[in-house]
């Protein structure tokens, strides 16, 4: 296993049942993107899970990466703008307080 986007492969194995038409086989030497369901603590996959050769899974991997990134990662400009607006607001408050003190303290 190179990467898991969700879940925890505690024993490092994905189980694929050979229940009639739903079983799936993986070829030795190939790398796959494997979708699983956790059933009673074991990660299970089947023919209908959407597994793909890694060479054919780039769109899936990009989508999974986007889903697993922190929500704020692509919003750094908004974070910087918020920080700037906050600094400006604090500066204005301090300036007004100094102006008020200057005019009211004799």
Secondary structure, 3 states (H helix, E strand, C coil): CCCCCCCCCCCCCEEECCCHHHCCCCCCCCCEECCCEEECCEEEECHHHCCEEHHHCHHHHHHHHHHHCCCCHHHHHHHHHHHHHHHHHHHHHHHHHHHHHHHHCC
